Amino acid sequence: MRLAGNVASNAGVAAGCATVVYFPTSVAATHSTSNCCGTTDTVNASGVWGNTALAADKYDTKVTCGSSLRWFRYADEIQHATFQTGDGCSTGTEGNFYWGVGNDTGMRWSTADSSNHAFVIGIGDTSQQIHITDLGAIATDWGRSAGTHPELAIHSNTTPASDYLAIGNHDGTTATVDVVGGTTLSLDIAGNTELTVTSAGLNVPANSDINFTGTTGTNDIVLTNGLADALSITDGSADVMVFDTSTAGNVITATASLALDGDIDFTGPQEITTTTGDLTLNPAASLNVTLTVDDADAFDLSNDNSTYYLVDTRNTAVGTIAHLIDTEDPTLASAACAVYSILDTAAYTLTYTGCTNVTTQIDNVTLGAVTITAASALTVSEANTLLAVAPTEAGCVTLTAASAMRVINAGGTPTTQYGLFIEDLTVGATSDYGIWLAGADTAAIVVASADPIQLGVAGTATGTMNWQGATSGTVNMTVAAAAGCWTLTLPANNGAACEFLQTDGCGITSWAAPAAGAITALNDATANEMVTVASTTTELDSEASLTFDGTANMIFSRSSGGATNTIQVRNLSTCASSFAVIKASNAATCNAGVDPNFKAEIVGVVNWSVGADNSNSDVFIIGPCNPGGNDALRITVATPPVISFNTTQGCDFDFVCENCGWHSVQKIDICPRCGGNVSWHCDLLPILSRTSVASRQESDKHLAQLGVLTLSMNTDGTPWRGINPAPAIQYAWSMSKQNRVRIDDDYNCLHNRVKKLEALLGHNT
């Protein structure tokens, strides 16, 4: 029989120095068996060895090259320090190594990718499995069904046939890692378990984190939809947080405390629901809630029936209520103490440390002022900071009393307690009202006790009560600054007609009828008071002065047909320096704005005033109107005083209407007043022709037409002729002016004639 082969180094160099020994298998040779037990041969220079003279038998071949030893065992094994296959062995390129009958499985150094050669293991096409086990179980019947895709099975050394880790079965979509026969897949790092997977779930040990890394993309944890318990976070025995994907909108239920260090962002309509238990915020941290901008229900605290607290972040929608507190209609079993409140601020205790006095106002609840502004002129009819509506009843309920606001006793012992305190209001452009009561059917204000209504504060302000008429007028009632301390008690009824109210000296008043006859005294004989007006007198006696300080007019009136009403002031003194005076004056503390004067009035016709014009340098005036109008006469304060007349009328009367007397300095033919003829008048003619009664009457008429004279009839039928100083002066000026014009005309005429005469006589001047 013949045995042959090749021997080469790992580099492909022929090992020509090697020795080959052939041992029959019956010798059971090992590396220490003497070569004498076999047949020796030598490898040629090309690394080829072979022997064709061996007896037919089974041989184990040993190849020795220096210290290297390789065995080629018959049928059972081949032993080499290096086993190399490839194209021609020396090139080290591609080569296959197969096992089984008909190349059932094999290995290959593949150069299919010329830039990246690879080692490939090809497993049997039928089983598609490769097993790793200990040497003792290498021949185990694994009892596995044939697979479709390659799988690596790493077996347990305890029960290798039934316990193993199967990796693979990649069908193009899904690959599996299966702990067959076991319960746990454990991932260890540096000998420490960092992750385990069991049939119960994924387990991460304490002090381990799940980190999502990277700078792009989205990290999602996707739960199965439609499950009430799609994901539960437990403490091992009870749920801590449950994710429900079967409820509309999905629900996260936290059954234990939830501590957040950061933000919760709601990108759509979301709910935080507590079916049982409490939602507790960590008192050692802050809670910041950022709401959606311009959202009608940015924050909605509600149950299935009603909204309890709603935040509306819209700021351009009409009718927006930024914060709405509501409740569902409650139903209570009726009882003496069965009450319900929609909003309540609980009492609390404020404790100060230290001894520094607190001077700043302490406010339990503060309602800030709203500032209303607009880009253009805008009027807002009414704005309120607090609007309160009293409770009302319905159905079979009888509501005994209802209050929109009620202030109760605070208790304790404060120095001063105010049920309602309104500071001095001063910013109203027209009016400031501390309290405005639009009215009430029974009473606008009720004091249900003997406690007084106090007006003013002693030492600060004098109290005043103000009544205003429904159409006009204001009446004030006040007291003296040093008001004293006394009480006035009104009678129990309204008395009878013509009775007056009298006091008993202790403040108790009653109605009394006046005594028969005249009023003998109005008050005591002290300054500024009237006394002793008896039926037989017409005077006010024993008075230093009589002063009327009322804000309305004082009117002395009496209906006396055919008689005369007189206000008489008489000074009964015989002293030459005594006076009897009726004086109109302003107050000593007010020196501007008051015009003291005496007025004669024919109602509906004319007013004549005589007095001082305070606003016009204190001149004395006489005129048919109030001071400061079209005064007829003014006397200015000077030394001596200066008298002046109204000079608004012109001072030239050359052109006069023959019908109505209208005059002007401008030449005009037709009178603009009556349409009569206007002609030029020589104002000197009437004065130059006053030699007869007829001519004097004509002259008076002409002067009356010019306004120089006033002609009328007295009440007794006799004529009255008065001269008007201002027109008279103007008339004199007019005559003077016309006379000057005429003299100038005559002079010019005479001068021209003289020049002509001189020219004729041959004189040059």
C-alpha positions, 0 to 999 in steps of 0.5 A: 500500500502507499502513504504520501503527503506534504510538509511545509511551515506556516509560511508555506516553506517546504520542510525538507528536513522532516522525518516520517515514521509509520506506526501500525495502529495496533502499536497505539503509538504516542509521541514517546514511542520509539521509532523502532516500532515503526517504519522510518522515511525522510521528507525530500527537499520539496517537502514531499513524503511517501512510501509505497512498500508498506504492508497492508494495515492501519497506520498512525503517521508521525511527522517530526521537524526539529521540535515540532511534532504532528500526527496523522491518526488513522480514521479518528484524528489528525494532530497538527500544531498548524493545519492550513488549507488553501489554494495549493497550500503555499498561497494561503488564499482560499480553502475549505474544510468539511466534516461528515459524509458528502460535505455536511458542514465546513469552514472557509477562509473566504476572499469573496470580499476582496477588501475584507477577507473573512472566516466563515462557518457553514453549518448543515443545511438540514439542522441549521444548528451548531452546538457548543458543549463540554467534551464529554457531551460531544456525542449527545443526541440533542433531540432538536428539530431541524431549523430554518435559520442558523442557530448557535446553542451553548449548552449547560454542563449540568443537563446539556441536552435540555438546558442551553442558550439558543442565539440566532434564528434570524428570519430577516426581521426577528432574531431570538436569544432563548434561555432554553430550560432556564429562567433568567438571562443575565447581562454582566459587566466586570463580573457584576450583574447589570441586567437580567431578563426573566419571564416576569420582566426586565430587571435592573439592579439598584444604583443602575440607570437606563440612559438614552444617549445621542444628540439627535432623534427621539427616544420612545418607550412604546406601550401596547395600545388598548391595555388597562395595564400596559405598563406597571411600575411596582415596588415588588408587591404593589403598583406605584404607577400604572399606564393605561392605554385602553382609556380614551386619551390614555391614563397614568395612575400614580398610587404612591408619592410622585416627586418631580424635580423639573417640568411637566409639559402638556402638549395637548389636552391632558388630565391629572386624575386622583380617583382615591387618595391625595395629590401632595406637593413636596413642601420643601420644594417649589412647584412651577406650572407653565400654562399654554398661551391663549387657551380657554381652558389652559388649566382645568381642575374638575371632576366628572360633573363640574369645573372647580377651578379654571384658568383662561389664558386668552387676553384678546377674547371678549368676556374672558374670565381669567380665573373661574372658581365653580362647583357642582350643585351640592346636595346636603341633608338638612340640619341646623349646621348643614352649610356649604361654602364655595371659597373659604380662607382658613384662619391662621396665626402670624407670629413675629419674633423680635421687638421692632414695631410693625407699621406696614398694613397687614392684608389677609386678602388683597385684590389688585387694581386693574389699569384700563388703557386704550390707544385712542379716546375711550369711555368705560361706563363702570369698572369694579374690583369686587362684585358680590351678589347676595344668595337667593332661594328657589323651590320650597325654601324660605330664605330669612336673610341674605347678604352679599357681604357680611362683616363679623366680630374678629374677637381679641382686644384691638385698640380700634376695630373697623368693620369696614374702613375706606380711606380718603378717596381723592383721585376722582376727576369729578366726585369721590364717594366713600360709599354709594348706595343706589337705594333699597326698598326699606332702608338704604342704611340700618343701624340695628343698635343704639350705637351712634352714626358718627360724623367727623373725628374729634381733633381731626375733622368736623362732621357734616351732613349733606342733603341734595334736592332731587332737582337742584340745591344742596343743604349742609348741616354741621356743628361748630369746631368746638361742638361741645358734648350734648344729646338732642332727642326728637319728639315721638311725633311730627307735631301739629301745624304752626308748632315749633320745636323747643328744648327743655335745656337737657336736649329733650325736644317737644312740639309747642304752639307759639304764644299769642301776640307778637314775638317778643324775643328771638334770642339773647342780646349778643352780637350778630343776633336779633332781639326784641321785635315787638308788635309796636316796633319796627326796629332791631334793637341792641345789636352791634351788627346783624350778619346773614351767613347763609348760602341761599338768598335772604329775601324780605317779602310782603304783599302790600297792595298800594303800599311801600315795602321799606328796609330802614336803617336808623342810627338814633345817636345824636353824635355828629360822627355817627352813620346809618349804613346799609353795606354790601361787602365780601368776606374779610378772608376772600378779597377776589371774585365778589362784586358788592353792589345794590340792584334794582330789578324789574323782573323780566325787563331790566336790572340796574346795578350800583356798586363796586366791580371787584374784578375791574380794579374796584371801580364804582359803576352804574349800569343796566346789568351786573358789574363788568358789563356795559356800564354807563358810568365808572368812577375809578379809585384815585386822588381825586377819583376819576369819572368816565362815561361809556364812550362806545358811541362814535363822536362824529354826526355829519350824516343823519337819517331824517326819519329815525336819527341814525347817524354815521361819519361815512357818507351813505344815502339810505338809512340801514335801520329804517330805509329813510333818506340820509343827509348831511347836517351842520351840527351848529345850526340848532344851537345858533337858532335857539331864539324862539320856543319853536326853534328851541323845540326843533333843536331839542328834537335834533339833539335827542335824535343825536343822543345828546338829550333824552326827552320823556314825560314824567309820571305826573305828565310834565316833560323831562329833558336830560343831557347825556354827558358822553354824547354831549362831549362827543357832540362838542368834539364833532362841532369843534372838528367840523368848525376846524374843517370849515375854518381850514377850508375858508383859510385855504380859499382865502390863501389861494385868492391872495396868491392869485391877487399877488400874481396879478399885481406882480408880487412873488412871495 
